[in-house]
Amino acid sequence: MKILFVHQNFPGQFLHLAPEMQRRGHDCLALTDSANNRASAIPVLKYRHSTPVPDPAVTRLGRSYTQMSDRGVTVARAAVQLRDQKGYVPDVIFGHSGWGETLFLKEVWPTAKLLVYAEFYYRGQGADVGFDPEFDKGGFDAVMMAQGRTTHLGQALLHADAGLSPTRWQAGTYPPVLRDRIEVIFDGVDTDVMVPNPQASFALPDGKVLRAGDEVLTFVNRNLEPYRGYHTFMRALPAVLAARPEAQVVIVGGDEVSYGRPAPSGQSWKQIFLAEVAEKLDLSRVHFMGKVPYASFVALMQVSRAHAYLTYPFVLSWSMLEAMSAGALVVGSRTAPVQELITDGVNGRLVDFFDVPGWSAALIEALAEPQRFAAQRKAARDTILQGYDLRGNCLPRMVEFVEKHGSKRAAPQP
């Protein structure tokens, strides 16, 4: 088949699937934003898109759809060029629905099967909106804004032949009429790479080397921000470091914003919450790494004795599953995305997202008694091996998903 992958930050969720489809003999191509310079194992074409900021006074709740549909039109124009100038007609289009890129592709290629990666459907209640009153008190405006952000997501799935979500909870954020169109397959963890390694080591910027077995507490996210519980973690740290004088804390993440609102007054959330507790911390034992190469992340998870992972009811991070696969004890927030994988006391620990003393106590316990949690660490890896392993489970299922839906091209629409 001819398969076109569409993702503004390709490869994104198609990191393993796209090259595997090519390896299986399919003719694969990717369409991505010209600003994306990530390496790709398959051929890539780029579209150029500028994002004008709509006037809130004019567009109001429609401004999200305005932005997403504008990108969708840009992608559709690139698709028309590809069709008319190169005669390209895909059998399958597989795109992420989050940025509007797939909205109009059926109009360009009506015979292609359209599959969408349905990652999350915004809600006014029961998910991230209003979850953390320190930063978002919810209320009518926030609920209406969340509802406005669903328009392009619903349209994308309605026009698709099928959708795919990585977790049951994320699929369940979609309303029932759309949920029935979604299959649940996680992106997959490479358990041959994310594997416990008693010889692992991780070098800190000051030259100190941490090794497997050392008292290492880790916190990892793309960016350090409230959506991923950075504030709760930092507030728990003073008690942890006071109780565990040998502990080293390694924090990975950038200063930008992936989700939610930016920090006030041009500051970063990292600065704000570090400043809040800095006088209570031995900063010689708290190491901010920024963003690190993947190999360094792997080594860090292999030396981690306890790994703190917090999230609002929102998209689940790959890093939590990778930490479980590497044998780290994950202390996670008692929020729905985490609870889908972790059962407290069985394959990890769960603490209420806002319970700062509870976080301190759980992390101290995990650092102080590593042998006590050995069975939970093993159970965590078993969880990943049994249901989330890339080659043994997820990748074959994703391949089947694409080949099943793409085996017969759709009839032209009347």
C-alpha positions as MATLAB code, in Angstrom:
seq = 'MKILFVHQNFPGQFLHLAPEMQRRGHDCLALTDSANNRASAIPVLKYRHSTPVPDPAVTRLGRSYTQMSDRGVTVARAAVQLRDQKGYVPDVIFGHSGWGETLFLKEVWPTAKLLVYAEFYYRGQGADVGFDPEFDKGGFDAVMMAQGRTTHLGQALLHADAGLSPTRWQAGTYPPVLRDRIEVIFDGVDTDVMVPNPQASFALPDGKVLRAGDEVLTFVNRNLEPYRGYHTFMRALPAVLAARPEAQVVIVGGDEVSYGRPAPSGQSWKQIFLAEVAEKLDLSRVHFMGKVPYASFVALMQVSRAHAYLTYPFVLSWSMLEAMSAGALVVGSRTAPVQELITDGVNGRLVDFFDVPGWSAALIEALAEPQRFAAQRKAARDTILQGYDLRGNCLPRMVEFVEKHGSKRAAPQP';
ca = [
       0.000    0.000    0.000;
       0.897    3.652   -0.311;
       0.779    5.080    3.208;
       0.972    8.784    3.994;
       1.791    9.733    7.595;
       0.801   13.260    8.632;
       2.198   14.856   11.793;
       3.454   18.394   12.347;
       6.300   16.989   14.478;
       6.881   13.721   12.606;
       7.732   11.006   13.528;
       5.934   11.689   16.832;
       3.725    8.708   17.654;
       4.740    7.056   14.365;
       8.389    6.687   15.396;
       8.312    2.893   15.239;
       5.272    2.271   13.048;
       6.378    4.191    9.943;
       9.726    2.401    9.432;
       8.093   -0.943   10.253;
       5.469   -0.423    7.544;
       8.248    0.454    5.117;
      10.179   -2.653    6.166;
       7.078   -4.716    5.397;
       7.155   -3.465    1.811;
       4.677   -0.606    1.940;
       5.455    2.652    0.128;
       5.653    5.137    2.999;
       5.822    8.930    2.926;
       5.460   11.565    5.640;
       4.072   15.102    5.452;
       5.199   17.462    8.211;
       5.686   21.123    9.100;
       8.694   22.868    7.570;
       9.800   23.887   11.078;
      10.247   20.238   12.029;
      13.855   19.094   11.674;
      13.614   15.737   13.404;
      15.313   12.807   11.698;
      13.109   10.380    9.808;
      13.579    6.798    8.665;
      11.153    7.310    5.762;
      10.967   10.010    3.053;
       9.507   13.319    4.235;
       7.814   16.202    2.449;
       7.186   19.497    4.219;
       4.456   22.112    4.139;
       5.002   25.707    5.205;
       2.434   27.092    7.615;
       2.262   30.425    9.391;
      -0.043   30.748   12.369;
      -1.833   34.096   12.489;
      -3.185   34.833   15.948;
      -6.948   35.280   15.717;
      -8.548   38.262   17.432;
     -10.236   36.864   20.591;
     -12.835   39.630   20.486;
     -13.942   38.476   17.046;
     -13.524   34.709   17.154;
     -14.195   34.057   20.853;
     -14.708   30.304   21.352;
     -14.088   29.697   17.678;
     -10.468   30.792   17.776;
      -9.183   27.270   18.449;
     -11.045   25.926   15.430;
      -9.852   28.897   13.380;
      -6.236   28.030   14.112;
      -6.638   24.287   13.611;
      -8.663   24.545   10.422;
      -6.184   27.068    9.010;
      -3.478   24.456    9.395;
      -5.803   21.859    7.906;
      -6.258   24.017    4.820;
      -2.497   24.475    4.500;
      -2.016   20.717    4.626;
      -4.829   20.143    2.151;
      -3.223   22.580   -0.309;
       0.066   20.711    0.032;
      -1.865   17.483   -0.611;
      -3.422   18.943   -3.774;
       0.052   19.825   -5.044;
       1.247   16.319   -4.284;
      -1.727   14.842   -6.103;
      -1.736   17.121   -9.144;
       1.985   17.587   -9.710;
       3.236   14.120   -8.782;
       0.132   11.986   -9.273;
       0.370   10.787   -5.692;
      -2.713    9.001   -4.343;
      -2.299    7.165   -1.026;
      -4.219    4.061   -0.052;
      -4.010    5.019    3.628;
      -3.541    8.342    5.412;
      -2.592    8.098    9.081;
      -2.410   11.439   10.852;
      -2.554   12.961   14.303;
      -5.832   14.801   14.808;
      -4.545   17.232   17.425;
      -3.553   20.123   15.155;
      -6.210   19.950   12.435;
      -3.904   18.483    9.797;
      -6.271   15.699    8.718;
      -9.462   17.779    8.560;
      -9.739   18.139    4.777;
      -7.610   15.318    3.386;
     -10.642   13.212    2.453;
     -11.641   16.045    0.127;
      -8.326   15.686   -1.690;
      -8.140   11.891   -1.689;
     -11.710   10.556   -1.250;
     -10.689    6.955   -2.004;
      -7.998    6.802    0.687;
      -8.699    5.254    4.073;
      -8.189    7.928    6.721;
      -6.948    6.880   10.156;
      -6.441    9.373   12.963;
      -4.413    9.246   16.134;
      -7.068   10.349   18.642;
      -4.921   11.312   21.612;
      -7.286   13.324   23.801;
     -10.723   14.959   23.701;
     -11.010   18.070   25.849;
     -13.657   18.222   28.539;
     -15.075   20.994   30.655;
     -15.355   18.589   33.591;
     -13.662   15.370   34.650;
     -10.240   15.967   33.113;
      -7.648   18.729   33.286;
      -9.961   21.764   33.363;
     -10.463   22.924   36.942;
      -8.418   20.024   38.336;
      -5.796   22.235   39.987;
      -7.513   25.294   41.509;
      -4.152   26.927   42.264;
      -3.783   27.616   38.542;
      -7.219   26.984   37.070;
     -10.368   27.591   39.060;
     -12.513   26.232   36.255;
     -15.808   28.018   35.963;
     -18.044   28.843   33.029;
     -15.420   30.448   30.759;
     -12.940   27.587   31.180;
     -15.632   24.987   30.525;
     -16.785   26.786   27.388;
     -13.189   27.121   26.187;
     -12.604   23.384   26.614;
     -15.788   22.659   24.688;
     -14.614   24.964   21.928;
     -11.361   23.018   21.666;
     -13.171   19.798   20.790;
     -14.576   20.955   17.455;
     -11.674   19.953   15.232;
     -11.103   16.739   17.203;
     -14.671   15.585   16.700;
     -14.663   16.564   13.039;
     -11.386   14.728   12.459;
     -12.749   11.481   13.864;
     -16.150   11.780   12.181;
     -14.477   12.040    8.771;
     -12.019    9.234    9.497;
     -12.463    5.537    8.893;
     -11.056    4.698   12.334;
      -9.198    6.199   15.262;
      -6.480    4.984   17.571;
      -5.788    6.037   21.174;
      -2.839    4.977   23.350;
      -4.784    4.278   26.583;
      -8.312    3.327   27.565;
      -8.704    6.467   29.657;
      -7.648    8.748   26.818;
     -10.016    6.987   24.430;
     -12.718    7.387   27.079;
     -12.411   11.172   27.018;
     -14.244   11.023   23.676;
     -18.061   10.958   23.841;
     -19.624    7.507   23.301;
     -20.684    8.202   19.708;
     -17.013    8.781   18.846;
     -15.457    6.353   21.336;
     -16.892    3.429   19.368;
     -14.710    4.412   16.403;
     -11.461    4.143   18.409;
      -9.145    1.201   19.011;
      -6.761    1.324   21.984;
      -3.132    0.471   21.263;
      -0.234    2.033   23.156;
       2.725    3.365   21.155;
       4.983    0.744   22.712;
       8.030    0.588   24.979;
      11.279   -0.876   23.661;
      11.862   -3.243   26.551;
      15.180   -4.370   25.050;
      16.475   -0.824   25.561;
      14.532    0.122   28.680;
      15.791   -2.800   30.705;
      17.178   -2.989   34.259;
      20.964   -2.712   34.181;
      22.933   -3.159   37.416;
      26.030   -1.761   35.654;
      24.320    1.474   34.563;
      25.829    4.859   35.380;
      24.830    8.471   34.855;
      27.245   11.402   34.895;
      26.178   14.697   36.471;
      27.403   18.064   35.168;
      29.736   18.438   38.165;
      31.492   15.188   37.255;
      29.887   13.037   39.922;
      28.797    9.655   38.602;
      25.606    8.018   39.835;
      25.401    4.249   39.609;
      22.673    1.632   39.873;
      22.116    1.003   43.563;
      22.823    4.588   44.584;
      20.161    6.625   46.343;
      18.788    8.456   43.311;
      15.427   10.185   43.029;
      14.335   11.187   39.523;
      11.696   13.455   38.000;
      11.364   13.657   34.206;
       9.086   15.584   31.887;
       9.430   17.379   28.582;
       8.958   20.666   30.441;
       8.744   21.472   34.143;
       5.208   22.730   34.688;
       2.094   22.335   36.857;
       0.313   19.940   34.448;
       2.990   17.386   35.320;
       3.067   18.147   39.040;
       6.389   19.940   39.169;
       5.081   22.239   41.915;
       3.971   19.335   44.113;
       7.273   17.539   43.611;
       9.377   20.574   44.491;
       7.302   21.257   47.605;
       7.878   17.663   48.738;
      11.654   17.837   48.262;
      12.770   19.692   51.422;
      11.457   16.946   53.704;
      12.919   14.244   51.453;
      16.416   15.725   51.425;
      16.305   16.401   55.160;
      15.409   12.769   55.880;
      17.792   11.256   53.309;
      21.168   13.062   53.535;
      22.756   10.808   50.876;
      19.994   11.193   48.286;
      20.708   12.781   44.918;
      17.812   14.318   42.986;
      17.984   14.474   39.190;
      15.374   16.578   37.394;
      15.014   16.447   33.613;
      12.885   18.902   31.659;
      12.912   22.203   29.823;
      11.789   25.676   30.831;
       9.035   25.977   28.218;
       5.322   25.172   28.431;
       3.902   22.037   26.839;
       0.464   22.227   28.449;
      -1.532   24.846   30.263;
      -0.794   28.495   30.735;
       2.667   30.079   30.734;
       4.253   31.276   33.948;
       3.550   34.921   34.847;
       5.817   37.899   34.204;
       8.144   36.211   31.768;
       9.388   33.743   34.371;
       9.465   29.970   34.054;
       7.618   27.530   36.279;
      11.016   25.998   37.047;
      12.240   29.291   38.509;
       9.045   30.012   40.431;
       8.840   26.725   42.320;
      12.568   26.369   42.826;
      12.617   29.832   44.390;
       9.717   28.852   46.639;
      11.736   26.087   48.347;
      15.366   26.916   47.543;
      16.268   28.050   51.065;
      15.100   24.686   52.419;
      17.132   22.590   49.950;
      20.702   21.395   49.772;
      21.065   22.514   46.172;
      24.335   20.629   45.784;
      22.167   17.492   45.706;
      19.502   18.786   43.309;
      20.586   18.543   39.686;
      18.616   20.227   36.901;
      19.644   18.585   33.631;
      17.430   20.441   31.171;
      16.610   18.235   28.197;
      18.887   15.226   27.753;
      19.633   12.810   24.884;
      17.607    9.631   24.899;
      20.608    7.449   25.809;
      21.165    9.595   28.901;
      17.494    9.273   29.829;
      17.756    5.475   29.556;
      20.800    5.403   31.834;
      19.074    7.716   34.319;
      16.039    5.442   34.588;
      18.367    2.489   35.124;
      20.084    4.159   38.088;
      16.866    5.571   39.572;
      15.848    4.132   42.924;
      12.591    6.093   42.987;
      10.934    7.904   40.097;
       8.244   10.499   40.791;
       5.606   10.904   38.086;
       2.646   13.240   38.437;
       0.072   14.353   35.916;
      -3.276   16.083   35.764;
      -6.035   13.899   34.256;
      -4.506   14.351   30.822;
      -2.312   12.615   28.251;
      -0.064    9.979   29.844;
       3.695   10.400   29.350;
       5.773    7.708   27.655;
       8.449    8.301   30.291;
       6.371    6.751   33.065;
       6.066    3.455   31.221;
       9.741    3.560   30.251;
      10.696    4.060   33.901;
       8.597    1.023   34.828;
      10.278   -1.017   32.100;
      13.741   -0.011   33.314;
      12.955   -1.285   36.802;
      12.530    2.020   38.611;
       9.980    2.195   41.397;
       7.417    4.667   40.128;
       5.648    6.766   42.726;
       2.746    8.138   40.714;
      -0.134   10.529   41.196;
      -3.490    8.995   42.001;
      -5.016   10.293   38.782;
      -6.907    8.291   36.173;
      -4.192    8.051   33.482;
      -1.690    6.687   36.009;
      -4.181    4.373   37.690;
      -4.761    2.587   34.395;
      -1.264    1.110   34.716;
      -0.256    1.296   38.366;
      -1.981   -0.410   41.283;
      -0.774    0.932   44.606;
       1.416   -1.544   46.419;
       1.472   -4.004   43.499;
       3.582   -2.483   40.727;
       4.264    0.968   42.158;
       3.000    3.529   44.624;
       0.164    6.038   44.280;
      -0.162    9.323   46.148;
      -2.842   11.992   45.897;
      -1.640   14.640   43.440;
      -1.902   17.503   45.970;
      -0.733   15.671   49.123;
       2.713   17.212   49.627;
       3.412   15.475   52.990;
       2.216   12.209   51.443;
       4.656   12.650   48.559;
       7.505   13.358   50.949;
       6.693   10.269   53.001;
       6.341    7.949   49.994;
       9.580    9.136   48.396;
      11.498    8.877   51.677;
      10.208    5.339   52.131;
      11.148    4.352   48.580;
      14.676    5.728   48.964;
      15.222    4.253   52.426;
      14.057    0.698   51.785;
      14.857   -0.336   48.209;
      14.729   -4.067   48.934;
      11.240   -3.772   50.327;
      10.028   -2.612   46.916;
      11.978   -5.080   44.765;
       8.848   -7.120   44.000;
       6.972   -3.980   42.931;
       9.786   -2.988   40.593;
       9.703   -6.432   38.992;
       5.915   -6.306   38.737;
       6.159   -2.911   37.034;
       8.443   -4.310   34.355;
       6.151   -7.324   33.971;
       3.225   -4.940   33.396;
       5.075   -3.360   30.490;
       6.266   -6.683   29.065;
       2.777   -8.160   29.128;
       0.748   -5.290   27.705;
       2.922   -2.464   26.437;
       5.997   -4.061   24.883;
       6.826   -2.552   21.507;
       7.751   -5.643   19.501;
       5.827   -8.286   21.392;
       2.537   -6.448   21.567;
       2.038   -2.873   20.422;
       3.828   -2.702   17.077;
       2.250   -5.882   15.646;
      -1.170   -4.601   16.709;
      -0.588   -1.201   15.100;
       0.586   -2.846   11.891;
      -2.555   -4.989   11.901;
      -4.667   -1.868   12.542;
      -3.264   -0.089    9.476;
      -3.240   -3.103    7.163;
      -6.748   -4.130    8.201;
      -8.246   -0.751    7.443;
      -6.151   -0.199    4.359;
      -6.744   -3.558    2.713;
      -9.597   -2.140    0.655;
      -9.672    1.421   -0.613;
     -12.851    3.328    0.012;
     -15.311    3.833   -2.800;
     -15.415    7.372   -4.216;
     -17.976    9.514   -2.452;
     -21.024   10.443   -4.582;
];
